[in-house]
């Protein structure tokens, strides 16, 4: 019987830490290169910055299913990590050195493909080595590590960028290599799995979810799509909402997503423990209602109240009333996000965890592509009223809540002897 080991989960979290460092630096500085170095239009930059999600949409689910079937001496997930992480680190380190656009595109494309290649296997390692009843706590720890990666990359990376534009990228490359090495050295994969030929592939598993008489799996996956539709749409336009509607300075507007992220990290482990104590479905539902209420309050409350200055904190900037609502939304998002992956993987057997992890990313990544584009269309049709995103976000969350109310499976699986 597998035993829950906090130390191993923290070490495994370094894999997610490395992924978060890469994407935080990438999302912060690649748009600057595209605009200032290569003089691309905003429309082209926007499309370029969705390529990571497009690559992930097509690669991650397939790789997850492939990793379920793979059998090697070092395990079924490790080969993907040992191939994808070094290639991604090398490509990432070359991005700021690319002097011409074709070379820049070659480096970023290699990065996108390699990161999509190893993300699902490293995430699938968590349920591989964790008993079902502890997967919410484990996912909380892993997301805590990912959040720390985001914070370090944001704070340290910005300082390094001011010294030399190459440095944050080289820092990211080095941290990914260290993180993947720690995962390889200290995490040993279990060996007891059924013969790979007995396992359905990703498309067959997706068909199985759609045709299953119990629609719990289908409901969870579409709920994931809708709550990511709300989150990614708001996240993409938050700084524009803050500057255009509230008149908040750009620097403070840029910190608002960070405020949500900090409180997500602070409550990641708490959300995991709540999921194990009162149930994942209940915890997610509480998070959905809380987040919808907070975002709706931002939409309906007057702007002069939302911009009321409360206190200035070093590193966090000016805290206004709207920031308090966003901090609460970060807590609510941890309740939702931390418990969703464990629910998906507990719909299936241990042998097919990678496949169902891929299904999770299929729906969440597709939503991350649709969300900003759909919300951008909504804002455009409303005459550039950025407050409309704050109305549609709660609407999408309510759709997710209705879907979750009909879910009957996905809680921790009890094992004999526990």
N, C-alpha and C positions, 0 to 999 in steps of 0.2 A: 504493500500500500504506500502511495506517495505521502510524504509529510510536508507540511508547509514550512518553508525555511525563509525567514525574512532576509537573511544575508544574501541568499542566492537571488531573490527577487530584486534587491537593490543592485546587485551586480548585473543582472539582466537589464535593469533599467538604464544602464549605461548605453545599451544599444539604442534605446529611444532618445536618450540624452544626445547622442551623436547625430541622430536624424534631426532633432530639433535645432541644434546648433547650425547645421547646414542650411536649413530652410529659413531660419531667422536672418542669417547674414545674407542669403540669396535674395529674400523678399525686400530687405532694407536697401541693398546697394546695387543690385542688378538694374532696377529701373533708372537709377542715376546714370549708370554707364550707357544705357540705351538712349537716354535723352541727351546727355551732355557730351558723350564720346562719339556716338553714332548718329545723333540728331534724328531719332525716329519720332513719329507722331504719337500723340497720346493713345490713339486707337490701336496702333501697332504694338505699342508697349503693353496695353491692356491684354491684347491677344497673346503676346509673348508670355506674359505672366500667368496665363491659364494653361500653358503647355505642360506644366508639371502634373496638373490634375488630369489632363487628357491622356498623358503617358501612363499615369497610375491607373486610370479607368480601364485601359486595355491590357495592362501587364500584370498588375497585382493579383486580380482574381485567378488568372491562369497560373501564375507562379505559386500561389497558395495551394492550388490543387496538385500541381506538379510536385511540390515539396512533400505533400502527403504520401505520394507514391514512391518517392525516391528512397533508395536504401544504399547507404555507404558506411564505411568503417567509422567515420566521424559523425554520423547521424544523417537525418533527412533535412534538417534546416541549415546546418553549419556550412555546407558547400556554397549556398547562396550568399551567406554573409561573407565568407572568405573571398569570394569572387567580386561581389558587388561593392563592398565597402572600400577596398583599395582602389578600384577603378574610379569610383565616385570621388574619393579623396584626391586622386591625381588630377582628375578633370576640374574639380572645384578650385584647386590651387592654381591652375593655369588660366582661369577666367579673367582675372584682372590684367594678365600679361598679354591677352589677345589684342593686337593692334588693329586688325581689320575685322569687319563684321562676319564674313564667312568662317573665320577661325573662332570668333566668339561664339557663333551659333553651334559650331562643332563641339566646343567645350561644354556649353550648356546642355546640348542634346545628349552628349555622353553622360553628363551628370544626371539628367532626368531619367534616362533609361536605367542606369546602374542603381540609382536610389529606389526606383520602382521595383527593381529586381530583388532587393534584399529586405525591403521594409516588411512585407507580409510574413516571411519566414521568421524574422526576429520577434515580431509581435506574437506569432503563433507559438513560440517557445514558452510563453507565459502559461497558457492552459496545459501545455505538454508536461510541465513540471509542477503544476499547482493543483491540489485537490479542488473539486468543484465548489465546495462550500467556502473556499478562501479566495476565489478568483476575483471577487469585487475588491477585497483589500489589496490583492496583488496588482490589479489594474490601477488602483489608486496610487500605489507606490511607484509604478512605472510612469504614470502621468505626472507624478511629483518630480521624478527625475527629468522627464521631458520638459516640464515647466522650468526647472532650474537651468536646463540647457538654453531655453529661450531667454531667460533673464540674463544669464552670463553672456550669451552672444550679443544681446541687445546693449547691455551696459559696457562690457569690455570691448566688444566689437566696434562700437561707436568711437570709443577713445582711441583704439588702434587705427581706425580709419582716418582720424584727424592727424595721426603721425605719418602713416603711409597707407595708401589705399589697398596695397597688397596684403597687409598684415591680418585683417580679419578673416580673409579667405585662407591664408596659411594656417591661422589658428584653428579654423574649422576643419581643415584637412588633417591636422595633427590630432585633434580631439576625436575625430571619427576613427582614425587608425588605432588610437589608444582604447577607445570604447569597444571596438570590434574585437581587439586582442583580449581584453578582459572577459568579454562574453565567451570567446572561444576557449580560453584557458580554464575558466572557473565554472562554466555551465556544461554539465554532461547530460546529453539527451537520453531519455528512456528508450529501451530497445523493444519492448513488448507491443508489437503492432501486427495487425492482420496482414496477410499477403496483399501487395498492392493491386493485383489484378482484380480483387473483389470490390474495389472502391469505385464508385461513380465519379466522373469528372465534374468540373465546376458547372458546366451547362446542364448536365444531368441532375446535379444537386439543386440548381435553380428551378428546373422543371419539377423536381420532387416537392420543393417548397410551394410552388404554385398549385400543384394538383393534390396536395395533402388535404384530407377532409378537415383536419384541425388547422385552421388558418393562422395559428399563433406565429409561425415563422414568417409568413407573408406580412402579417400585421406589424411585427417588430421591424422588419426591413423597410417597409414604407413609412413607419413612424420615424425611423432614423433619417430617411430622405427628407421628411417634412421639418424635423427640428433642425437639421443642418441647413435647410432652405432658409429658415428664419435666422439662424446664427450667422451664416456666411454672408447673407444679404445685408444684415445690419453691420457686420464687421467691415465689409468692403466700403460702405458709405458713411461710416461713423465720423471720420474726420471732416468730410464734406458737410455732414449734418451739423457738426459742432461749429464749423466756421461760417457756413452760409445761413443757418437758421438761428443759432445762438450767438454768433459773433465772437466766439472764443478764439484767441490767438492760435496760430498754427502749431506752435510748440506744445502748448497745453492740449490741443486737440489730438496731437500725435501720441500723447501719453495715455489717452483714455482707454484704448484697447489694452495697454499694459496694465492699467488698474484692474480691469476684468481678469486678465491673465494671472496677476499676483494672487487675487482672492480665489481663483480656480485652483492654483497650486496649494494655497494654504488649506483648502478644504478637500483636496483630492483624497487623502487618506480617510478623513472623516466620512466622506461620501461612500467609500468602500466599506467601512465598518457599518454604516447605516444600512447599506444594501444587504449585508450579511445578517443583520439583526432584525430588521422589520420587513425585509424582502426587497428585491431589486425593482419589481414593478411598482411598488408603493413609493420607493425612494425616487424613481424616475418621474412618477406622476406628480409628486410634491414639487420636484424641480421644474417641471413643465408649467404648472400653475403659478409658481412663484415667479419664474422668469417672464411669463406672459403678463402677469400683473405689473411687474416693475417696468417693462418696456412700454406697456400701455399707459402707465402713469407719466412716463417721459413724453409720450405723444400728446397727452391731453393737458398737462400742467403748463401754465404760462411760462414763456421764455425767461422773463425777468426773475421768476422764482428759481428756475433751474440753474441760472448762472450766478446765483448768490454765492459770494466767496466766503468760505468757512475757515480754511487754514492753509498755509503754505508749508509743505514738507520737503526738505532737501531730497533730491532724487526723484520725488513723485510730482513735484510742481504744485501749482495751486489746486486745492481740493474745493470743488463747488458742489452744490446740491445734486446736480446731475451725475457727478462722479460717485456719489453714495449709492444711487440707483444702479449704476453700472457695476459697482463692487458687489452689490447683492445679486445682480444677474450673473456675475462670475461664480458665486457660490451655487446658485441654482443650476448653472451649466455643469458644474462638477457633479451634482446629484444625477444629472441626466447622462453625461458622457462617460463617467467612470463605470456605471453599471450596465451600459448598453452592450459592449463587446462580450462581457461574461454571459449575458442572456443569449446572445447569438450562438456562441460556441457550445453552450449547454443545451442547444436544440439537437445536437448530434453526438456521435461517439468520438472518443479520443483519436481514433484513426483518421478522422475527417476534419480535425480542427483547422488545419490550414485552408481547406476548401471553404469552410464557413467563415473563417477570418477574411478570406478573399471576397465572399459575398457581402460582408459588412463593409469592406472598403469599396466594393462596386457601387453600393447605394449611397454611401457617404460622399464618395468622390464625385459621382455623377451630380449629386446635389450641390457640391462645391463649385461645379462648373455652371449649373443652371442658376444657382442663387444670385450671384452678382449680376449676371446678365438679365435675369427676370426683374430684379429690383431696379436695375438701371433703366429698363424699359418702363417700369411703373413710375419712376421719378420723372422720366422724360415726358410721358403722357400726362403727368400731373402739372406740367409747366415748371419743371425743375424744383418741385416742392419736396425737399429731402425728408420732411417729416412723415411722408407717406410710408417710408420703410418702417417707421415705428408703429404704424397701424397694421401693416401686412405681416410683420413678424409675429405678433400675438395670434393672428388668424392662422398662420401656418402651424404654430405651436398647439393651438386648439385642435386642429386636424390630427396632429400627432397624438394628443391626449385621447381622442375618440378611438383611434386605432389601438392604443395601448390598453384601453379598458376591456377589449375583447381578447387580450393575450392570456393564455392559460398555461403556457410552459415557459421555460427559460430560467427558472429559479435554480438554486444550487441543488445538485443531485446528491441524494444521500447514498453513502456507500456502506455496505454491511460492515459492522464492527465500529462505526464511527459514533 
